[in-house]
Amino acid sequence: MTDQTAIYPSLRDKVVFVTGGASGIGAAEVTAFARQGAKVAFVDIADDAAATLIAALRAEGLAEPHYQHCDLRDIAALQAAIATVAQDVGPITALINNAANDQRHRYEDVTVEYWDERQAINLRHQFFAIQAVAPMMKAAGGGSIVNFGSISWHTNNGGMPAYTTAKAGVEGLTKGMARDLGPFGIRVNTVIPGWIMTQRQIDLWLTPEAEANLMQAQCLKTKVYPDDVARMVLWLAADDSRMCTSQLWVVDGGRL
Ligand SMILES: NC(=O)c1ccc[n+]([C@@H]2O[C@H](COP(=O)([O-])OP(=O)(O)OC[C@H]3O[C@@H](n4cnc5c(N)ncnc54)[C@H](O)[C@@H]3O)[C@@H](O)[C@H]2O)c1
């Protein structure tokens, strides 16, 4: 297989907003949209990673994405960041709710504060980003929203109940908002990554034993990379998926 991928004419000049775009799958999404000629804006708290990504895109001769530091646990800051993008870049017609944090925790240790903080980074901002972009998508006659779920709760993963609960909630968010926003031509979908080989995952969890178990579980016997997920996101943001909404799109090499 070559690494040639599709160009979507409908993504050229589209204003795309990616949360958590500085590293991991989000950075692959920012890069993929930039290569499509989209106008990309992203937020993150990892300023150094964001600067590295922007420099790499510049070196590739691509338009520089709009970056703002924004801690997504702060909803007022998220709303302000979205308003700034709308003013400086243009009305957002593709929202990629990508950011999350899969920090492990023992259920015995979870406090009310920790539980709420995990929902704030893994679920709450997705809803408020949708609420903030919906008026501009309505005015534009439509839009595409991609929410990030996770395979982890589908496969009964333990060791992070606040995360798996939030990620299950993402699927409910998608289905409820797809109904409310469908009449305005706004599509809402969930992407479910399998185990994706970001640098963070490789550094933290990829042991020879874990890789052997993964290859046993996947139908396709190669690891899944951030670019594989970004390609799905491009298609969901493009007009090519115009009648697809309220669905789960699984990129996992065949585990579920
Ligand atoms: N990598 C996987 O194997 C995998 C598996 C299942 C689901 N997912 C989901 O895919 C999405 C991307 O995952 P990833 O592996 O690239 O994650 P990651 O942890 O590597 O990157 C997440 C990005 O979000 C940013 N971020 C974290 N907290 C933030 C905050 N409070 N405010 C703003 N930005 C913040 C981080 O700095 C980082 O750039 C997530 O929703 C994740 O749950 C990933």
Ligand as a Chemical Component Dictionary entry (heavy atoms), coordinates in Angstrom:
data_LIG
# 
_chem_comp.id                   LIG 
_chem_comp.type                 NON-POLYMER 
_chem_comp.pdbx_formal_charge   0 
_chem_comp.three_letter_code    LIG 
# 
loop_
_chem_comp_atom.comp_id 
_chem_comp_atom.atom_id 
_chem_comp_atom.alt_atom_id 
_chem_comp_atom.type_symbol 
_chem_comp_atom.charge 
_chem_comp_atom.model_Cartn_x 
_chem_comp_atom.model_Cartn_y 
_chem_comp_atom.model_Cartn_z 
_chem_comp_atom.pdbx_ordinal 
LIG N1  N1  N 0  -4.248  6.873  21.490 1  
LIG C1  C1  C 0  -5.151  5.924  21.701 2  
LIG O1  O1  O 0  -4.805  4.733  21.719 3  
LIG C2  C2  C 0  -6.592  6.260  21.916 4  
LIG C3  C3  C 0  -7.483  5.208  22.159 5  
LIG C4  C4  C 0  -8.829  5.496  22.355 6  
LIG C5  C5  C 0  -9.280  6.797  22.291 7  
LIG N2  N2  N 1  -8.393  7.799  22.063 8  
LIG C6  C6  C 0  -8.939  9.153  22.040 9  
LIG O2  O2  O 0  -8.430  9.875  20.927 10 
LIG C7  C7  C 0  -8.271  11.257 21.281 11 
LIG C8  C8  C 0  -6.833  11.678 21.049 12 
LIG O3  O3  O 0  -6.018  10.795 21.820 13 
LIG P1  P1  P 0  -4.434  10.900 21.880 14 
LIG O4  O4  O 0  -3.953  9.524  22.179 15 
LIG O5  O5  O -1 -3.888  11.663 20.757 16 
LIG O6  O6  O 0  -4.272  11.766 23.240 17 
LIG P2  P2  P 0  -2.984  12.494 23.799 18 
LIG O7  O7  O 0  -3.070  12.426 25.269 19 
LIG O8  O8  O 0  -1.745  11.953 23.160 20 
LIG O9  O9  O 0  -3.195  13.997 23.282 21 
LIG C9  C9  C 0  -4.251  14.739 23.743 22 
LIG C10 C10 C 0  -3.975  16.206 23.489 23 
LIG O10 O10 O 0  -4.913  16.939 24.276 24 
LIG C11 C11 C 0  -4.203  17.913 25.016 25 
LIG N3  N3  N 0  -4.858  18.188 26.288 26 
LIG C12 C12 C 0  -4.887  17.406 27.386 27 
LIG N4  N4  N 0  -5.526  18.028 28.393 28 
LIG C13 C13 C 0  -5.914  19.231 27.901 29 
LIG C14 C14 C 0  -6.617  20.333 28.468 30 
LIG N5  N5  N 0  -7.025  20.323 29.750 31 
LIG N6  N6  N 0  -6.864  21.396 27.683 32 
LIG C15 C15 C 0  -6.433  21.441 26.393 33 
LIG N7  N7  N 0  -5.758  20.415 25.807 34 
LIG C16 C16 C 0  -5.499  19.337 26.565 35 
LIG C17 C17 C 0  -2.822  17.322 25.250 36 
LIG O11 O11 O 0  -1.848  18.313 25.572 37 
LIG C18 C18 C 0  -2.563  16.629 23.922 38 
LIG O12 O12 O 0  -1.970  17.497 22.981 39 
LIG C19 C19 C 0  -8.709  11.356 22.738 40 
LIG O13 O13 O 0  -10.059 11.752 22.807 41 
LIG C20 C20 C 0  -8.549  9.952  23.263 42 
LIG O14 O14 O 0  -9.372  9.676  24.372 43 
LIG C21 C21 C 0  -7.066  7.566  21.881 44 
# 
loop_
_chem_comp_bond.comp_id 
_chem_comp_bond.atom_id_1 
_chem_comp_bond.atom_id_2 
_chem_comp_bond.value_order 
_chem_comp_bond.pdbx_ordinal 
LIG N1  C1  SING 1  
LIG C1  O1  DOUB 2  
LIG C1  C2  SING 3  
LIG C2  C3  SING 4  
LIG C2  C21 DOUB 5  
LIG C3  C4  DOUB 6  
LIG C4  C5  SING 7  
LIG C5  N2  DOUB 8  
LIG N2  C6  SING 9  
LIG N2  C21 SING 10 
LIG C6  O2  SING 11 
LIG C6  C20 SING 12 
LIG O2  C7  SING 13 
LIG C7  C8  SING 14 
LIG C7  C19 SING 15 
LIG C8  O3  SING 16 
LIG O3  P1  SING 17 
LIG P1  O4  DOUB 18 
LIG P1  O5  SING 19 
LIG P1  O6  SING 20 
LIG O6  P2  SING 21 
LIG P2  O7  DOUB 22 
LIG P2  O8  SING 23 
LIG P2  O9  SING 24 
LIG O9  C9  SING 25 
LIG C9  C10 SING 26 
LIG C10 O10 SING 27 
LIG C10 C18 SING 28 
LIG O10 C11 SING 29 
LIG C11 N3  SING 30 
LIG C11 C17 SING 31 
LIG N3  C12 SING 32 
LIG N3  C16 SING 33 
LIG C12 N4  DOUB 34 
LIG N4  C13 SING 35 
LIG C13 C14 SING 36 
LIG C13 C16 DOUB 37 
LIG C14 N5  SING 38 
LIG C14 N6  DOUB 39 
LIG N6  C15 SING 40 
LIG C15 N7  DOUB 41 
LIG N7  C16 SING 42 
LIG C17 O11 SING 43 
LIG C17 C18 SING 44 
LIG C18 O12 SING 45 
LIG C19 O13 SING 46 
LIG C19 C20 SING 47 
LIG C20 O14 SING 48 
# 
